[in-house]
Every structure is written in structure tokens, then in C-alpha cells.
């Protein structure tokens, strides 16, 4: 949206504020000593008396550099400052910001140049590269780093028929210690990836990861699993769940190979009861 009118008004206000705020420059005056034709001055010139004796006799000093009082700096009128702040906010609101760079392919704001909350204003065709954010369980961070170091990490984006290769970049963690956000970046030099289509992202580490997939129904509460021990009694184990997909959960820690997990535990186990399994 055109903000030139507001910018010219803001420039005029800044000039007024500067003029009103300029402090008066301090002025200086120098009082030179008057010409002295006295006897003492004559004796001083002849070297008969010293400068200290002369000053003592005359009881005065030479010329002094004096500074005239400076005018107090004028304060910018509060009304001008408030008007400038309002204009600066208006100028900022005239700028449309988007999290991607690209070419505007469709405009919905019309001749009024007004954008409304909740309604699309512009469609931006994203330039190369295309970026997307994905969340990966934080417990897999070391796996991702090792895959990068060993050069076994493969990142692809696909629409079902075409595949584009990309790279994975770790972002600052904002979700605590459960998930880590990664940015997938894929080159789109031929503009084959278009906005509005659905794409799947596949990340392959090429690393062996010790984990277990169990039905989601086996999880009691947030992170507890019931297993049957060698005495046919039920033990409760706390587990670390990395992800939840398709009715299954990925367990990164807490279970061991050979554990017999109760996939549909009775509700009585929710209260910590231990039952004998026959």
C-alpha cells in the first residue's frame, strides 16, 4: 500500500521537532586587560620588578575568558512527537510482511488498498528455495547430528510422482525438551513446487536407533506402560514417548527387548494396582 503521503508528513514533522529542539549555542566573551601606562608597568617592562611583584602591586590579574550564560534548550512540543509516532505506526501498517520471499501472483485487497483480518490479502509464489518446518522428537537430535556428520542423512519432498532433495537445518528449540523444530529447505529452481499442492517430507538418517513401537492403547496416563514379568505379575514402567502416529507410539527409552507389554490394560491399573496374570 502506498505510504508516500504519510512519509512526507512524517518528514515535515521531524523537521519541526528538530527546529524546536535545537539548543541555543553557548556564546563566549574575552575581556582583554586595559593598556597600562602606570609606573608599575614601566618598571615591569624594564625588568626592575617581577611579574609577581607587579600583580601584587596592581592587585589584579590579566584578561579572563568568560562564558556567557547559554540559553536553555527548547523542548519539542509533545503534540508534535505524538503526531509523529502515530504516523510512523501508520507507515508500518502500510507494509505487508510475509514469512517467505517470492512474487505476488494474486491480490485480493482491491482498489481500496485495505486488508482485513482473517481474509487473504495476497498470494505469494515462493521463490527458490522452498522451506517447511517439521518437528522431530528431541530424543532423536543426536541421531540427526550423527547422520549429518556421517553424511547418511537424506531429506526429500515428494508430491507422489516427483521427488526433490533438500537439506535439514535445526532451529532454536521453543518446545522444551520434547520436540525440536527443523527447517527443511528444498531448491525449486524450475518452479515445479507450487503453493496450494500437498507434499510429503521424508527424513532418513541411515542410523540404527534403539526404539520400540507399541499400540497407543498400551500407554497408561502420559508415560506409563504395564508389562508382565517372569513371575506373571504386572510391573509398571515409565517410558519416553518420542512420537504418536497412526495409533502407535514410538518408545525411545524405558522398555527392553523381550518385555511383554499389555496392549489393553484394565482401568484398575490406572490406580497403580498390581494384578496376577494367569
N, C-alpha and C positions, 0 to 999 in steps of 0.2 A: 504494500500500500504506500502511496506517495506521502512522504513526510516532509517534503521540502518547505512547505508553508510553515510547519511547526519549527523546523530547524532555523529558518530565517528569524522567526520571532524569538527563539532562544538566543540566537547570536546577538540580537538587539538588546535583550535583557542582560546578557553577560557584559556588554559594553557599558550599560547604565550602572550595573553593580560595580564594575571596575572603577568607573569615574567617581562614584560615590564613596568608594572605599580607599581611594588614594590618600595617603597621609601627606600633610604639608612638609616639604623638605626643610630640614633644620638650617638656619642661617647662622653665619659666623661673622664676627667683627673683630678688628685688631686695633687696639689703642696704642699707637706709637708714642714713645716718650717725646715730650716737647724739647725744642732746641734749648740747651742750657749754656748761657753765656756768663755764668757766675764764676767767681774766683775759684771755687772748688773744682769746677770743670776745667779751668785753665791749669790748675795745679795737677789735676789728673793727667791732662794731655802732656804736661812736661815731665811726668814721671816722678813728681815730687811726693805725691801721695798715692796709695794703692787704691784699687777699685773698692776693696772692703772699707777703707777709710772714707772714701768718697760716699759710698752708700750709707755709711753710718752717719756722716755729717748731714747728708741731704735727707736721711730718714725715709727713703722711698726706693722703690725698685723700678726697673725699666718697664717697657710696654708689655701688656698682657693680652694673650689670646682669649677672647671671651665668646662663649656660645650664647646666641640669643635663644630665648625660650622657643621650643618647637610647638607648632600648632598640634593639637590633639587630633589623631586620625579620625576621619569621619567614618561612621558605621554605615554599611549598606542597609537600606530600608528593608525591614523584614518582609514587606509585601512583595518587593521585587524578588527576593530569594524564594519565597513561597511560590510565586508565579513560575519561576524558572524550574523549580522541582516538579511542578505539575506538567509543564511542557516536556521535560525530559522523560517522565513516565509515559506521556502520550506518544512520544517518538519511539520509545522502546516497544510499546504495544503495536506500533505500525509494522514491526518486523516479525515475519513468520519464521519460526525456528523449527527444524526437524532433526531427528537423530541420525539421518542419513544424508548423503550428498547425492545429487542427481539432477535430472531435467524435469521441470514441471510439464506434465503431459495433459493435465485437466484442471480447470479452475471452476469452482462452484460458487465463489463469493459474488459473482455478477458485477453489474455496473456500480452497485452501491459500495463496493470495496469493504464490506462488513463481514466479518467472520463470526459465527455464532457457536457458543459452547455446545458440544455434543453432536455437531454436524461437520462433515468433512469440508475443508476449505480448498485443499489442493491434493492432487495426486502427483507424486514424485516418482519418476522412473529412476531407480537407483543405478548409479554408476558402478563400474567395477572398482574394487571388489564388493561382492555381496557378503554381508555379515549377519550372523544369527547368534543368539545366546542360548546356551544349554546349561543345565545343572547336572553335575555328576556327584555322586556320594563322596564326601570329603575323605572317607577312608580309602578311596582309590587315587588320591593325589600322588602318593608315592609311586603307584603303578604308572600313572601318566608321565611323571617325570622320568622314570626309568625307561619307559618306551621312547621318550624323546631322545634321551642320551644314547640308547642302543639303536636308534633310528628304525624302530619297528612300529612306530605309530602311523596309522593310516586313517585319514578323515575324508569322507566322501559325502556328497549331496546328490540325491537322485530324485527324478520325477517318475520313476518306474521303467523308463526306457533309456534315458541318458544318465550318465554318471559324471560328476565334476569333482575333482580332487581339491582339497583345501588344507588349511592348517589350523591348529588349535592353540589358543592363547589364554592363559589363566588370568582371571580378573581379580581385583581386590575382593576378599571374602566378606559378604554382608549378611550371610545367613547362619552365623555362628559356626559350630563345628559339625553340622550335619551334611550340608551340601556346599559345593564350590561351583561358582559360575565360571564358565569358559566361553570364550568367543570363537565361533567357527568362521573363518574367512575363506571365501572361495572366489577365484578370479571369474569374471564374467565379461571377458573381452569381446565376445561375439554377441552379447546381449541375448543369450539363449535363456537365461534365468529371468523370468518376468514376474512382476508383482501380481498377486492375486492367485497364483497357482500354488498347489501344495507340494512340498518337498520333504523327503525324509533324510535325516542325518545319521550316518553310521560311523562309529568310532571304534577302531580295532587297535588294541595295544600290542598284540603279539606276545603278551606276557602270561605266564601261568599264575592265576590268582586263586588262593585257597578260599573257597566260599561254598555255601550250600543254598539250594533253592527249596523252599518248603511252602506248602499251601498257606495262604494268609489266615485261613481259619484256625491254624495251629497256634497263632500268636495270642497270648492272654495279656490283656491290657495293652501297654505300649511296647514292651520289650521283654516278655517272659514266654518261655516255651516249656511244655511238660514233656519229659522223656521217661521211658521205662528203664529202670536199672536192672542189674543182674539178679536182684532178689525179687523181681517182678513188682517193685514198688515204684511209685511215681516221684521223680525228682523234678524240681523247678529250676530252670536255668535262665539267667539273664543273657540276652543276646544283643548284638549290634546289627541293626537292620540298615542296609545300605539303600535299598530301593524297593518299591512296590509296583509290580507290573503284571497285568493280566491275571489277577487272582493269586499270584505268587509273590513271596518276598525273598530278597537276596540277603542272606545272613553272612556277615563278614567275620564275626567273632562270637564265641560262646558255645558253639557246637563242635563235636569231634566226629570223625569218621566212625560209623558203626552205631551212633546214637539212634535209639528207636523213638522217634518223635510221635506224639499223639496228635494226629492231624485235626481231630474234632473233639477237644477235651470237654468234659461236662462242666456246667456252670459252677458246680461246687468247688472246682479247682481255683476259681477266681478268688475265693476267700482263703487260699493257702492250705486247703485240706490235702492230705496225702492219702491216697487210696491204694488198696492192694489190687493189682491187675491179675485176673485169673485167665 
